[in-house]
Amino acid sequence: MLALVLLALSLFGANVAPSGSLVILSQVLTATSPAISFGATFNGVPNTSHPEVSVTCSSPYFLDVQAAPDGGDKDTPWTVTFGGTSGYAYPPQGDQCSALLYYYVWKGGHEVGRVDLATLSFST
């Protein structure tokens, strides 16, 4: 009986608790073209939300954000690159930084909250 319930939930959808992970895939520390790439995986993200990865650093203050192109879980796994040829800024070298995987919750066309899925600290 339990197997039938699990099969029905997988076929017709169930409320899955949101979860995610964030890992460094590569980090290139050159003077001319530094880059860092993260691997982001997530599950249970609503179709109306787009997972995002933000990078913040302490000194001097730095923030850059990238959003997954499709909503919900369609983009997992997702590779996110800052610096290099990505078009997104690389954090200042010699800094302590944090990457955050999250998504915003929307209701009636309005942002009503944010769900943090994973964080990762790194040095540049």
N, C-alpha and C positions, 0 to 999 in steps of 0.2 A: 504494500500500500504506500509506504514512504517513497518508493521509487516512482510511482505514478504521480505523486504530489510534486516531487522534484522535477520530473519531466514536464508537467504542466507549467510549473513556474518558469522553467527555462524556455518553453515555447511561447508563453503568453506574457512574459516579463514579470519582474518582481522588484520591489524596492530594494536595491542593493546599497549598502552603506558605502558612501564614497571613500575611495582609497587611492593612493598614488605613491610613486617613488621617483627619486631624482638621483642620477649618478653622473659623475664626470666621465665622458667618453674620451676626451683628449684635451690637452692644454698645451699650446705652443707659446713659449715666452721669447719672442724675438723683439728687437727694438723697432723694426719697421712694420710688422704685421702680426701682432699677437692675437691669439684667438683661444676661445674655450668653447667646447661643445658638451652639452648635457643630453642625457637620454632620459626622457620623461615617459612614464607609463601611468595610466589612470583607469579607474573603473567606477561606474556608478554616477558619472557626470550627466546631468540632465541634457537632453538634446537642444535646449534653448540656451545653454551656456557653452562658452569657449574656454578651455583650460588656458592658462597663461603662465609664463615664467618671468619673474622679475629678478633682477640682480641689483643689490644695493651694496655700497661700500661706505666705509666710515670717513675717510680723510684723503683727499677732499671728497665731499659728498657726491655720490654717483648713483644714478638710477636709470635703468633701461628695462623695457618690457616688450615681450613678444607674445602674441596670441596665436593659438592653434587655428588653422584655416577653417575647419569644420566644427560643428557643434557636437556635444556629447562625447561618446567614447570612440567616434569614428577615426580620430587621429592617433590613437595609441598603437604602437609605440611612436614617439615623436622625438626627432633630433632637433635641438635648439642650439644655435651658434651665435655667439657674440664676438665681434671683432673679425679679423681676417678679411675675407671678401663677402661677408654676410650682409653688409649694409647696416648692421647694428653695432653700436659702440662697444669697445673693449674697456673693462674697468681700468682705472689707473694702476700702473704697475707698482708693486711693493705694498699693496693694501690688503686688509682683511675684508672679505666680502661674504655675502650670503645670497643664495639663490632660493627662491620660493616658488613652488608649484601650487596653483590655486585656481579657483573659478568664482565668478560672481553669480549670485542667485537673483533671478528676475521674476517679477510678478506684475502682471498688467502693464508691461513695458517699463517698469521702474526697478532699479536695483534695490534689493531689500537685504542684501547680506553678502558675505564672502566666506567660502569654505577653503581652508588651507589643507592641502593634501600632503606636502612634503617640504622639508627645508634641508639645505646643504651648505655648510661653511667651507670656504676655500681661501687660499692666498693667491695673489697675482704676482 
